[in-house]
């Protein structure tokens, strides 16, 4: 494609596509999607956009823009890649570069992360003025949109624009400009925010760092605790670790990010110094690294150390020799009576855990054979929910929702997915509609189809023009309603002609 803009330094691909719409004078979001992707159903994603091979193909081959280069330099992918393991990293690269529907936010751990994502696209007024002075236009920078940092390392606190990251207009790319991002006086940020912002900026620019496995991260953190003298034998003293982290960052700042270490065993700070069974976020890693390492440490060097560390293979403990057959028979008899009465799992939970542990260490093969004989399979047909009651309660909630929103013309299409999204137990209802006849009947009768939604949008525009005492031609009415002649249904076409009269 001729004229597709080259990305500026640290610019999001979301911003590049939005600037192309401005340069080309494209007003319709669907038209912009059709020109860039050849598909009007692509969602405008700011942090981890997909279809990167299609975007790279828009540039001339001589420029050398590849999908991998765009992925590392113009998305937030480098924040997640070093901490999710090589297999998941390759899976995430495939999802983002190929022309497929993807679940990148699940693969990267964003969906399950305790780090709250910003609700709006953010900007730094000082940086925007510098952009305009240098390039004559503004753009969205990557470092502004990173969850967990609220400051610019240079100018101060970031400001929120009126653009939702996950807006109801999810197919629309909106360019940065002074109209929607006014230049206001910035407050000075805290030193913690500036430090994290500078570290995140450095992490975003680490394009070719190797990716350690999760077990290597766990081993490296354990070694780090040993070097700091926070171990008693092989046991890490987590109280000393917590004091060091809190002493460096402060309780208030950690609490503001919902990362204040707790005393419970599932605390993230304790888990990060144990064997890694899951990936941790970039922010959790940076918090620990800054607290433990000397000032001026380099993330690339840390990654190289972690990758080069050798992790010990899992060793199955050898079975201890039997020293007293009489004592062993006693434990065997106790466990046999327990599993006959309770079953294998319930026996351990009803006061026989010590017997199980003793036999596991001294007579494991016999224990496994006996447990296999007495295992109790759960009843597959056991009813855990009163579906009739759930059905009636849910349909009452849906009726109340319908009555409360019936006169609100500005709402998105009231489809089944929209109604489900308003419920507390969305997934349970959606996956078990076969047990909920009243809910199925409600959705069949009251969900808004495309024709009804188009008529409501036209009605909304007509009311707005009538209040302002303005008139509009047919094409203006369609544009203000977000419609076009190609997508207009027969019912909506008849409504425009017979009711609106245009």
C-alpha positions in Angstrom: 0.0 0.0 0.0 1.4 3.4 -1.0 1.2 6.0 1.7 0.8 3.8 4.8 2.7 5.7 7.5 6.0 4.5 9.0 5.8 4.1 12.8 7.6 6.6 14.9 9.9 5.6 17.7 8.0 3.7 20.5 4.7 4.2 18.6 1.9 1.7 19.0 0.6 0.0 15.9 -2.9 1.2 17.0 -1.6 4.7 16.6 -0.1 4.0 13.1 -3.4 2.7 11.8 -5.3 5.7 13.3 -2.8 8.1 11.7 -3.4 6.4 8.3 -7.1 7.1 8.7 -6.4 10.8 9.3 -3.9 11.1 6.4 -6.3 9.4 4.0 -9.4 11.3 5.2 -11.2 8.1 6.1 -14.1 8.9 8.5 -15.8 5.5 8.6 -14.1 3.0 11.1 -15.3 0.1 8.9 -13.8 1.6 5.8 -10.4 1.9 7.5 -10.5 -1.7 8.6 -11.4 -2.8 5.1 -8.5 -0.9 3.6 -5.9 -2.0 6.1 -7.0 -5.6 6.9 -9.5 -6.4 4.2 -11.9 -7.3 7.0 -14.4 -5.2 8.8 -14.5 -7.4 11.9 -11.0 -6.7 13.3 -11.0 -5.3 16.8 -8.9 -2.2 17.4 -6.5 -3.5 20.1 -4.0 -1.1 21.6 -1.6 -3.3 23.5 -1.4 -6.7 21.7 -2.8 -6.3 18.2 -2.9 -9.3 15.8 -2.7 -9.7 12.0 0.9 -8.3 12.0 1.9 -10.1 8.8 -0.9 -8.2 7.0 0.3 -4.9 8.4 4.0 -5.7 7.5 2.9 -6.5 3.9 1.6 -2.9 3.5 5.2 -1.6 3.5 7.5 -1.9 0.4 9.8 -4.9 0.7 12.9 -2.6 0.4 12.0 -0.9 3.7 12.4 -4.3 5.5 9.5 -4.0 8.0 8.8 -7.5 9.2 6.0 -8.8 11.5 8.6 -9.7 14.2 10.1 -6.1 14.1 6.6 -4.6 14.5 5.8 -7.1 17.3 8.9 -6.2 19.3 9.1 -2.5 18.6 5.5 -1.3 18.4 3.4 -3.5 20.7 3.6 -4.4 24.4 4.8 -7.9 23.6 8.3 -7.4 25.0 6.8 -6.9 28.5 5.4 -10.4 28.6 7.8 -12.5 26.4 10.7 -12.8 28.9 8.5 -14.2 31.7 6.2 -16.8 30.1 8.6 -19.5 28.9 9.7 -20.3 25.4 6.8 -22.5 24.4 4.2 -19.9 25.3 6.3 -17.1 23.8 6.3 -19.0 20.4 2.5 -19.6 20.8 2.0 -15.9 21.4 4.1 -14.8 18.4 2.1 -17.1 16.2 -1.2 -15.7 17.5 -0.2 -12.1 16.9 1.5 -12.4 13.6 -0.9 -14.7 11.7 -4.3 -13.7 10.3 -6.4 -15.6 12.8 -8.6 -15.0 15.8 -6.5 -15.2 18.9 -6.6 -15.3 22.6 -3.4 -13.3 23.1 -4.4 -11.7 26.4 -5.0 -15.2 27.9 -1.7 -16.6 26.6 0.3 -13.6 27.8 -1.4 -13.8 31.2 -3.0 -10.3 31.0 -6.5 -11.6 31.5 -5.6 -13.4 34.8 -3.1 -10.8 36.1 -3.7 -9.0 39.3 -2.2 -5.8 37.7 -5.3 -3.7 36.7 -5.2 -2.5 33.1 -5.9 1.3 32.6 -9.5 2.0 31.7 -8.5 4.8 29.2 -5.8 5.4 26.7 -3.3 7.7 28.5 -0.9 10.4 27.4 1.9 12.7 28.6 1.2 16.4 27.7 5.0 17.1 27.8 5.8 14.3 25.4 3.0 15.2 23.1 4.2 18.8 22.7 7.7 17.4 21.9 6.2 15.1 19.3 4.3 18.0 17.6 7.4 20.2 17.6 9.4 17.4 15.9 6.9 15.7 13.6 4.0 18.1 13.2 1.6 15.5 14.6 1.1 13.5 17.8 0.9 9.7 18.4 0.3 7.2 21.1 3.5 5.9 22.7 3.8 2.4 24.1 5.2 3.4 27.5 2.1 5.5 28.3 -0.3 2.5 28.1 1.6 0.1 30.4 -0.4 -1.1 33.4 1.3 -0.5 36.7 3.0 2.8 35.8 1.2 6.2 36.1 4.2 8.4 35.4 6.3 9.6 32.6 10.0 9.2 33.5 10.7 12.8 32.2 7.6 15.0 32.6 5.4 13.7 35.4 2.0 12.1 35.9 0.2 10.7 32.9 -3.2 12.0 31.9 -6.3 9.9 30.9 -7.9 10.6 27.5 -11.6 10.2 27.0 -10.9 7.1 24.8 -11.7 3.8 26.5 -9.2 1.0 25.8 -12.1 -1.4 25.4 -14.8 0.9 24.1 -18.3 0.0 22.8 -16.9 1.2 19.5 -14.3 -1.5 19.5 -13.6 -1.4 15.7 -12.6 2.3 15.8 -9.0 3.5 15.7 -8.7 7.0 17.2 -5.6 9.1 16.6 -4.0 11.2 19.3 -4.5 15.0 19.0 -4.7 18.0 21.2 -8.5 18.1 20.8 -8.9 14.8 22.8 -5.6 15.1 24.7 -5.5 18.7 25.9 -2.2 20.0 27.3 -2.7 20.6 31.0 -0.3 21.2 33.8 1.3 18.0 34.9 1.8 17.0 38.5 5.2 15.8 39.5 5.3 12.0 39.8 6.7 9.9 42.7 10.2 8.5 42.5 8.8 5.0 42.5 6.7 5.7 39.4 9.6 7.3 37.6 11.9 4.4 38.4 9.3 1.9 37.2 8.7 4.0 34.0 12.3 4.1 33.1 12.7 0.3 33.8 9.7 -0.5 31.6 11.0 1.7 28.8 14.3 -0.3 29.0 12.4 -3.6 29.0 10.3 -2.6 26.0 13.6 -2.0 24.1 15.1 -5.4 24.9 14.1 -7.0 21.6 16.6 -9.9 21.3 16.9 -11.1 24.9 16.7 -14.9 25.4 13.7 -16.3 27.2 14.3 -18.4 30.3 12.0 -21.2 31.4 9.9 -20.7 34.5 11.9 -23.2 36.5 15.1 -21.2 35.7 13.5 -18.0 37.1 12.6 -19.9 40.3 16.1 -21.3 40.7 17.6 -17.9 40.1 15.5 -16.1 42.7 16.3 -18.8 45.3 20.0 -18.3 44.5 19.5 -14.5 44.9 18.0 -15.0 48.3 21.0 -17.2 49.3 23.4 -14.5 48.2 21.5 -11.9 50.3 21.8 -14.2 53.4 18.0 -14.7 53.6 18.2 -18.4 54.0 18.4 -20.7 57.0 19.8 -23.8 55.4 17.7 -24.4 52.3 14.7 -22.6 53.8 14.1 -19.0 52.6 13.2 -16.6 55.4 10.3 -14.8 53.7 9.9 -12.3 56.5 13.3 -10.8 55.6 12.5 -10.8 51.9 9.2 -8.9 52.6 11.0 -6.4 54.8 13.6 -5.7 52.1 11.0 -5.2 49.4 8.6 -3.1 51.5 11.6 -1.1 52.9 12.7 -0.2 49.3 9.2 0.7 47.8 7.0 1.7 50.8 3.8 0.1 52.0 1.6 2.8 50.4 3.0 2.5 46.9 2.8 -1.3 46.9 -0.8 -1.2 48.2 -1.8 1.3 45.5 -0.9 -1.4 42.9 -2.5 -4.3 44.9 1.0 -5.8 45.3 1.4 -5.4 49.1 2.9 -8.7 50.3 0.6 -10.6 52.6 1.4 -13.1 55.4 -0.6 -16.0 53.8 1.2 -18.8 52.0 -0.3 -17.9 48.6 1.4 -14.4 48.7 3.0 -13.6 45.3 6.3 -12.5 46.9 6.6 -15.9 48.6 5.7 -17.7 45.4 8.2 -15.9 43.3 11.0 -17.2 45.5 9.7 -20.7 45.2 9.5 -23.1 42.2 7.6 -21.2 39.5 4.5 -23.0 38.7 3.1 -20.0 36.9 4.4 -16.9 35.2 4.7 -13.6 37.1 4.1 -10.2 35.7 6.8 -7.8 34.5 5.9 -5.5 37.4 6.4 -8.1 40.1 9.8 -9.0 38.6 10.9 -5.4 38.5 9.8 -4.8 42.1 11.9 -7.6 43.4 14.9 -6.9 41.1 15.1 -3.2 42.1 14.9 -4.1 45.8 17.6 -6.8 45.7 20.1 -5.6 43.0 22.5 -2.8 43.1 21.5 0.5 41.4 22.4 0.6 37.7 21.6 -3.1 37.1 20.9 -4.1 33.5 17.9 -6.3 32.6 19.7 -7.9 29.6 22.5 -9.1 31.9 19.9 -10.5 34.4 18.2 -12.4 31.6 21.5 -13.9 30.4 22.3 -15.0 34.0 18.9 -16.6 34.3 19.2 -18.4 31.0 22.6 -19.7 31.8 21.6 -21.0 35.2 21.2 -24.8 35.3 18.2 -26.2 37.0 18.3 -29.6 38.7 16.2 -32.4 37.2 13.3 -33.7 39.3 14.5 -36.7 41.4 12.0 -39.2 42.8 13.0 -39.9 46.4 14.1 -43.4 47.0 12.0 -45.6 49.2 13.4 -45.9 52.7 14.4 -49.3 54.0 11.8 -51.0 56.3 13.2 -51.2 59.8 10.3 -52.8 61.7 7.8 -55.1 60.0 5.6 -55.2 63.1 5.3 -51.4 63.1 4.7 -51.4 59.3 1.9 -53.9 59.6 0.3 -51.7 62.2 0.2 -48.7 59.8 -1.0 -50.9 57.0 -4.0 -52.1 59.1 -4.8 -48.6 60.1 -4.8 -47.3 56.5 -6.8 -50.3 55.3 -9.6 -49.7 57.8 -9.5 -46.0 57.0 -9.8 -46.4 53.2 -12.6 -49.0 53.6 -14.6 -46.5 55.7 -13.9 -43.2 54.0 -12.2 -43.8 50.6 -8.7 -42.7 49.7 -9.0 -38.9 49.6 -11.4 -38.6 52.6 -9.2 -40.9 54.7 -6.4 -38.3 54.5 -8.7 -35.5 55.4 -10.2 -37.4 58.4 -7.2 -37.8 60.6 -5.1 -40.4 58.8 -2.7 -38.0 57.0 0.2 -39.1 59.2 -0.5 -42.8 58.3 -0.5 -41.9 54.6 2.8 -40.0 54.9 4.5 -42.8 56.8 3.4 -45.5 54.3 4.4 -43.2 51.4 8.0 -43.0 52.7 8.4 -46.6 53.7 6.0 -48.7 51.7 5.0 -46.6 48.7 4.3 -49.5 46.2 1.8 -51.2 48.6 0.1 -47.9 49.3 -0.4 -47.0 45.7 -1.9 -50.5 44.9 -4.3 -50.3 47.9 -5.4 -46.7 47.0 -6.1 -47.8 43.5 -8.3 -50.6 44.8 -10.3 -48.4 47.1 -10.5 -45.2 45.2 -14.1 -43.7 45.2 -15.2 -42.3 41.9 -17.5 -39.2 42.2 -21.1 -39.5 41.0 -21.1 -38.1 37.5 -24.9 -37.5 37.7 -24.8 -35.7 41.1 -26.9 -32.6 41.0 -25.2 -29.6 42.5 -27.5 -26.8 41.4 -31.2 -26.3 41.6 -31.6 -25.4 37.9 -35.3 -24.6 38.2 -34.6 -22.0 40.9 -31.6 -20.6 39.0 -33.7 -20.3 35.9 -36.5 -18.4 37.6 -34.1 -16.1 39.5 -32.1 -15.3 36.4 -35.1 -14.6 34.2 -36.4 -12.2 36.9 -33.0 -10.4 36.8 -33.2 -10.3 33.0 -36.7 -8.8 33.0 -35.6 -6.1 35.4 -32.7 -5.3 33.2 -34.9 -5.1 30.1 -37.3 -2.8 31.9 -34.5 -0.5 33.2 -32.8 -0.2 29.7 -35.8 -0.2 27.4 -35.9 3.6 27.0 -32.1 4.1 26.8 -31.4 4.6 23.1 -27.6 5.1 23.5 -26.9 1.6 24.6 -25.2 -0.9 22.3 -27.2 -3.7 20.6 -29.1 -5.6 23.3 -28.1 -9.1 22.0 -27.9 -12.3 24.1 -24.2 -11.6 24.7 -25.0 -8.1 25.9 -27.6 -9.4 28.4 -25.3 -12.2 29.6 -22.5 -9.6 30.1 -24.7 -7.8 32.6 -25.2 -11.0 34.8 -23.0 -11.9 37.7 -22.6 -15.6 36.6 -22.3 -15.1 32.8 -20.3 -18.2 32.0 -22.6 -20.5 34.1 -25.7 -19.2 32.4 -24.2 -19.3 28.9 -22.9 -22.8 29.1 -26.0 -24.3 30.7 -28.9 -22.8 28.7 -30.2 -26.3 28.1 -31.2 -26.4 31.8 -32.8 -22.9 31.7 -35.9 -22.9 29.5 -37.2 -19.6 30.8 -33.9 -17.8 30.0 -34.0 -19.3 26.5 -37.5 -18.1 26.0 -36.5 -14.6 27.2 -33.5 -14.4 24.8 -35.7 -15.6 21.9 -38.3 -13.0 22.5 -36.5 -9.9 23.7 -33.0 -9.9 22.2 -32.5 -7.1 19.7 -31.8 -8.3 16.2 -29.8 -6.2 13.6 -32.9 -4.7 12.0 -34.2 -3.5 15.3 -30.8 -2.1 16.3 -30.5 -0.2 13.1 -34.0 1.3 13.5 -33.1 2.4 17.1 -29.9 4.1 15.9 -31.8 6.0 13.2 -34.5 6.9 15.8 -31.8 8.2 18.2 -30.3 10.4 15.4 -33.7 11.7 14.4 -34.6 12.7 17.9 -31.2 14.5 18.4 -31.7 16.4 15.1 -35.3 17.3 16.1 -34.2 18.7 19.5 -31.6 20.8 17.8 -34.1 21.9 15.1 -31.9 20.6 12.3 -32.6 18.7 9.2 -30.4 16.2 7.5 -30.2 14.5 4.1 -30.4 10.8 3.8 -26.6 10.2 3.6 -26.1 12.5 6.6 -28.7 10.6 8.6 -26.9 7.3 7.8 -23.5 8.7 8.7 -24.6 10.1 12.0 -26.2 6.8 12.8 -23.0 4.9 11.9 -24.7 3.1 8.9 -24.3 2.9 5.2 -26.5 2.0 2.2 -24.6 -1.3 1.8 -25.3 -2.4 5.4 -28.8 -1.1 5.7 -31.4 -3.8 6.2 -34.8 -3.9 4.5 -36.7 -3.0 7.7 -34.4 0.0 8.4 -34.7 1.1 4.7 -38.5 1.0 5.0 -38.4 2.8 8.3 -36.3 5.6 6.8 -38.7 6.0 3.9 -42.1 5.6 5.6 -41.5 7.0 9.0 -38.6 9.5 8.7 -39.5 10.4 5.2 -36.1 10.5 3.5 
